[in-house]
Amino acid sequence: MPSTTRSVQLRRTVLITTTLLALGGVAACGSEDPAGGDVSAAPEAASTDDVLTVYSGRTENLIQPLLDSFAEQTGATVDVRYFDSADLALLVEQEGERSPADVFISQSPGALGYLNDLGLLTELEPEVLDLVSDDFQATDGRWVGMSGRVRTLVYNSELVEPSELPTSVFDLTDPAWSGRIGVPPTNGSFQDFVTALRETEGDDAALEWLEGIVANEPVTYSNNTATLQAVAAGEVEVGLVNHYYNYRALAEDPSLPTLNHFFEAGDIGNLNIVTGVAVVETTDDAELANDFVEFMLGEEAQTFFSEETFEYPLVEGIAPGADLPPIADLGIATFDVNSLGGGLARTQELIAESGLEG
Amino acid sequence: MVVTGLLFASPAVFLLWESVRLGGDLVAVVATADVLAPLARSLLLASSCAVGCMALGTLLAVLVSRTDVLGRDALRVALAMPIVVPSFVGATALLAATGRGGLVPFVPRPEGFLGAFVVLTVLSYPYVYLLVLARLRHTPRSHEEAARLLGAGTWRTVTTVLLPQLRPAASAGGLLVFLYVLSDFGAVALLRYDTITRVIYSTRLLDRTTSVTLGLFLAVLAIGVVLLARSAAPEPPGPKPAKAAQRIRLGRWRLPVSLLPWAVLVVGLFGPVVVFATWALRGSTAVGFGYSGPGDSLAFLVGPTLNSAVAAVTAATVAIVLVLPLAVASVRRPDRLSRGVVAVVTSVFALPGLLVALTLVFLTLSVPGPLGALYQTFPLLVLGYVLHFGAQALRSSQAALAGVPARLDEAARTLGASPARRFVTVDLPLVAPGLAAGAGLVLLSTLKELPATALLAPAGFQTLATRIFSAAQDGFFAEVGVTSLVLLAMSTLLTWVLVLRPALTGDRGRQDGP
């Protein structure tokens, strides 16, 4: 009879819903108990009241092993929150003085500069700052570079002859490249590059380059990954992306015809945009936070970046992964990385002015 | 009701506060050419998708409920599923599947307006589909039978008798689609259609004033749209709950007509599933974390799966419970206040999730007080979901309540039943399918929600959606593939068990009825 069936169904629904809600209640009460993350508590319950709260713009796959290692070695508990660097910066700003964050890890200097301008970062200890060259840290010592991400031109080897490849990023404005270029204009790294261009060559030269690119009718994408996929698919022939995307794409599909091309030594096109780490001003354990930063600049972490994530280590004595050309060979444009933290507003204006739409 | 209204007004209040604090000038910011063009595009896309979804969703619901379309029973559940796919994942999958180098290279890659329209319509029509389907459950078929007896053909019966009764549910769904498309960022960014959300996102650090002011504008716009879209015509009084009627036999049209729902599923569900499976199976050689390919353990997904399920069910339940009084008041005793509160509640759905999340941070931390203890706890996270998606529960409850014949309620009252008893014994069974549909929408939206989860959840609380985002950020598509498949599987299961089966069993139980 229909009504009996219906009430049986209803009972079943209620039972299942109640079970899940009860689980929810447990989750609410024990909200310190992470059901999902791989956060490891100390094996020997040495000082579990030492909690380090990390807000990370670097994704879990790229940094969790290091966090686990730090937790294991120090006995502290590491609580990490993963999301987009910019959104996390907004979160820290909104949290203000009651922010639980101790450490902020960013994919690029932009978010760090933003927080620093608001006075939300605190000075790092001198021995930590000494580990990295002055080129890759904030002038006021409030954040420090962790690994290097180099701008590159990825190209489709089936469609482009190596002899055609440009020696300078400025060559891309040549009409020979019309319709063949892919760029992600709204992407942070691209904008960081344009900022660097402005800082080294001046606003006028930067605008001229942007307009030259626009004149070549580039195809625009929303991020580096999409650009790379388009180059691999042959939709465009070359793309301006960060160096490691291709390595990771090839790891997933070795049959891809994409290769990285670096510009000649010293060219701004080879810009190194660093990932960075800072201690948040509202931290309640500055010492532990600084220990963490030091760990990120230590041999274990830097080797990890070099060998596992295909990024450039920033600390002396660690060689980049076997596939990567040494950083010295590229003559990475040494450049005031601090300006990458600010001045992006003007960059955006120029991009808009040039007509390059993302 | 006032409390509910104030709660849902908090994002707008927060945006207003920030806007004033940062010195934003609403008119000046919006009136610039840089903003007017994306704004026009947003409105164009939102309205087109709304219309498209209303047509498609209604058509599919009628096909599944009233005809003998091929694979009817499987379609019933499957057609609700595309909404589960996060828009940026769906767009990435469809981009990967099409064009040169894709699985179907002869299909051009979606892009621009057309691409965004197709992708968003195919992923959002379930908003309309689920609500109309619930409504069909209780649409008296006697009218249709009478029309047929009087000689009207099938087509005429459907268009003049059935469709008008579905209009409130379809409009409710259409409004939800409109607001959702306004708020979407992931898909339109990938498909390169520049809308106002892009401006909000790209300026959020660099020109915070503009970003916040535009967010405020979006909230105000949404409230305006909702107030304007008040359904004009009152609900025709339906005499009795449904009893089984003859299913429309499609005859020689059966095969061609059946192609439509299956084609929609290919684009909105099977296509992405195939892409996910391809990514998952292809695997990754050098990257050793998370998931590298077949044979790797999926244990790392157990926690996020549970978290996703618990969060979604909790949010759906709380949402329905919270908005039901408001829905009842607005339908039974509509007045200016209830209309205003309804508009405010609905408008939050048009805001990007990031802004809703920041509002809750503001309420708990920036405002001095004990609320700070709630920060980054599970209850606050649920509140975030309820705030963002409450509109779905509200609209569907309203559509369901509007379909309850007032005569029944009056009859019960004259017999001496108290309001509470009347509600439980008379209204509730009739609106249950609609409520279930609304709960289902909130459930599915929560499963794929990203910014509030990332920012407000307790430390270490991950969901499938945050894992997908993480993996997609750096191009680890093997992991994106397998996690998306798990998300789809779990969503299907939850929706089937908790929403569709209870709501739809009656149909099947009665198909051989008198």
Interface residues (C-beta under 8 A of the other chain):
Chain A: P2 T5 R6 Q9 L10 R12 T13 I16 T17 L20 L21 L23 G24 A27 A28 S31 E32 P34 A35 G36 G37 D38 V39 T53 T59 E60 N61 L62 Q64 P65 D79 V80 R81 Y82 F83 D84 A86 D87 L88 A89 L90 L91 Q94 E95 G96 R98 S99 P100 G110 A111 Y114 T186 T220 Y221 S222 N223 T225 A226 L228 Q229 A232 A233 G234 E235 Y245 Y247 R248 A249 A251 E252 D253 P254 E308 L344 A345 Q348 A352 E357 G358
Chain B: D34 T92 L95 A96 G99 R100 G101 G102 R109 A189 L190 R192 D194 R198 S202 T203 R204 L205 L206 D207 R282 G283 S284 T285 A286 V287 G288 F289 G290 F300 G303 P304 L306 N307 A309 V310 A311 V313 T314 T317 L354 A357 L358 V361 F362 L365 S366 G372 Y375 Q376 T377 F378 P379 V382 P451 A454 L455 P458 A459 G460 F461 Q462 T463 T466 R467 F469 S470 A471 A472 Q473 D474 G475 F476 F477 A478 E479 V497 L498 R501 P502 T505 G506 G509 R510 G513
